[in-house]
Each structure stands twice: as C-alpha cells, then as structure tokens.
Amino acid sequence: MKNNIKKSNFLKCQHVSLEVSNVDKSLEFYRNFLLMKLTERHKAGEHKAIPFEMAFLRLNEQHHDLVLTHNPNRNYTKKNDQNSPAGIHHFAFECSTRDSFLYYLSRAKELNLEIVRGPVIHSSFNKNGDGTWGENESFYVLDPDNHRIEIFCDMAVINKKGEYINTDNKVVPNTIAEEI
C-alpha cells in the first residue's frame, strides 16, 4: 500500500512505556544492565488521572526513554516461557558504535542474563548474516517480566534512491527499499 506522505515528520520513536509486575525489580534490571538513570518516580494515585505507579528512566539528557508502569489492581502471573507478553514482540536500544554493542554484550554476560538470541547479524546480504532482515548486529535478553529487549549496532540506512548503505558507507548490492 503506497501513501502520499513523502517523509515522516517524526524525529524518531522516542520512548516505550512497559507495564511491569514489580517496579523495584525492573528498576534494578534497567539501571544495572543498561545503566539507565532514574529521572523521577511516582506512586499509584499520586495524580488523580494516573492510577499507576510510574518510574521514568533516561539514557542521556532527555527526561525519559523508558517508562515503567505498574498497575496495583492487576494480578500479574509469572511467565514460564520466553515469549514476549501479548502486544509487544520486542523493543530495541541502538548502540552508537560496535564497541558499545560489545560492551553491553559482555555486560549481559557479567550479569548472567540469558541471551535468548544472538549475537547475530540480521542480514540476507552480508556473508556473515543469518538470512533474516534488518541489516544490523544484535542480541536479545529478557527483562524481569519477559519483555524481549534487542541491543543492536550498525543498522544500514536507506539513501534517497532506496538503496541500503552499510556502516562502511557502501551500497549493499541488490537492495532497494519497498518505498522510497
């Protein structure tokens, strides 16, 4: 399906709000593994329009990149599998360099986090790729509520002709985006 929009006016997908079973456990996970900083935390009902406990976490200067939300009126059940909760498959954090990616990979191992997939090169064009799509290198872990988190680097960009450009700033042969 083609549309008439030439370019999105959005800058980026800025944040995710996750419903979690235990804010303290989730704060510990995101602060220890991803080194996120707590911007602010609020109790359930602190504001009449928001009946949830909320914690706002940031990676750098922006107020928040991730919001942890807990509904005290919900019964949470422990998942026994590695499937993500309904409604979300995964969300991703992009590393600015491969060295940063390798740092988080070693950090996941240091923290004894189960790496549920990867490290892998998502590519059907790269000779070291796994045949999937996305044109990046990544690995996946689960948070305490089994939300699947992708850590990745080196994602290809799409030039104005629709060609994939790799991190060496070269056109990936035989590639063209579906919409330009």
N, C-alpha and C positions, 0 to 999 in steps of 0.2 A: 504494500500500500504506500503510495507516494503522497507527500503532503506539500503544501506551498511554502512551508517555513524554510527559509534558506539557512538559518543558523539559530541555535538556541540563544535566548537572552540570559540563560542561567550561567553563572560562572563555573559552578561545579556542584556535585551532590555533596552538601556540606556536613550534615550530621545524621546520625541514626539514634533513635530512642528505642531501647530494648526493655521489655518487661522482664524483670528478674525475680527469682524467688527469695533472694537474700541480698540486700544492698551491700552489707558489710563484706560478704564473701566475694561479690562481684567487684567491689572497690579494690579489695586486696589483689585480685587477679589482674585487673586492668592497670593498676598502679605498679605492681611488681613486674609484670611481663612487658607491657608496652610503655612503661614509665610515664603514664599519663598523670596529670596533676588535677587535683580536685579544686574546682572553682567555687562551687557552693553546693550545699546540701539542705534539703527541706523536708520537714516531717509531713506525714499524711494529714490533710486537712488544714495545714498552715494557711492556705488561701482557700476561700470557700469554693472557688471554681476548680480546684485541683485536689481531689481526694486521695492522691497517691503520695508515697514517699519518693523523692527525686534527688538524684545526685548528678551534677553537671561536671564532666571531665573534659580536659583540653590536652592537645598535643603541644601546642606552641602558644601564640598570643591570643588567638580567638577565644571568646568566652567559653565555647564548648564545641567539641567534635563528637561527643558521645553523651547521651543522657541515659542513666539507669533509672528505671521506674518500677516501683513495687506497689502492687495493689493489695492492701491488707485484708480486703474482703474476698480474695480469691484463694482457693485451695490449690497449691502447687504440687504436682506429682513429679517424682524423680524419673527421668527417662533412663531406660536401660540399654538404649542403642545409640548409635552415632548419627542418627537422622536429626536434622535441624527441626526446630519447632515449626508448626504449620505457619505459613505466611512468609517465611524468610528462609532462603537456602543458605546464603552467607553474606557477609559484608567484608569489605577489604580495606586495608591500610597500605598505602603506597610508600615505599622507601625511596628516598631521593637518589641513592646510589646502591650499587651491588654490595659494597662493603657494609652499608647499613642493613641490607637484607641479610647478609651473612651473620651480622651481629645478632639480629633478632632470632635467626635460626639457632645460633649457639645459646642464646638466652632461653629459648623454649626448651632446649635440651638440658640446660643447667637447672631449670625449674621443674624438670621431669614432666613436662607437659606432653601429652600424647599427640604426636604429629599424625593426623588422620589421613593426610595425603601429602605427598611430596617429600623433599623438594622436587619440583617438576618444571619443565619448560613447556608451557602451553603453546604449542605451535604445530601446524601441519606443514610449515615451510622450513623451519630450522631443522638441520640434520640431527640435532640432539633433542628435538621436540617429541612430545608424546602423541602427536597426531590430533590433539584437541585444538580448540580455538582460544583466542585471547591475546596471543603474542606477548607473553610475559613469563617471568620466572616466579614461582610461588611455592608456598607451603600453607597448610591449613591446620589449625588447632581448634579445640572446643573450649568455650568458657564454662564456668560452673553450671550454667543452665543449658548446656549443649548447643549454644549458638555457635555456628561454624564461622571462624574468622580466617580470612585469607591475608597473608602478608606477601607482598609482591614488589618486584622491581622491573625495570627495563621494559615497560609496555611500549609497543610500537605506537606511532602516531600516524594519522591519516593526512596526506597532503591535499592540496586543492584539486588535484586530478583524481583523488580517491585511492592513490597508491599507499601501501604500507611502508613506513620509513622505520628502520630498526634503530637501535641505540648507537650504531656506528654511522648514523645519518645516511644510510644507503637504502635505495628502493629494494624491497623484498620482491624478487621476480614472481610474476604470475599472480599478483594480488591486485584486487580492486574492491573498494567498499561498495556495498549494495546501494547506498545512497550517497551522493556527493554534495 
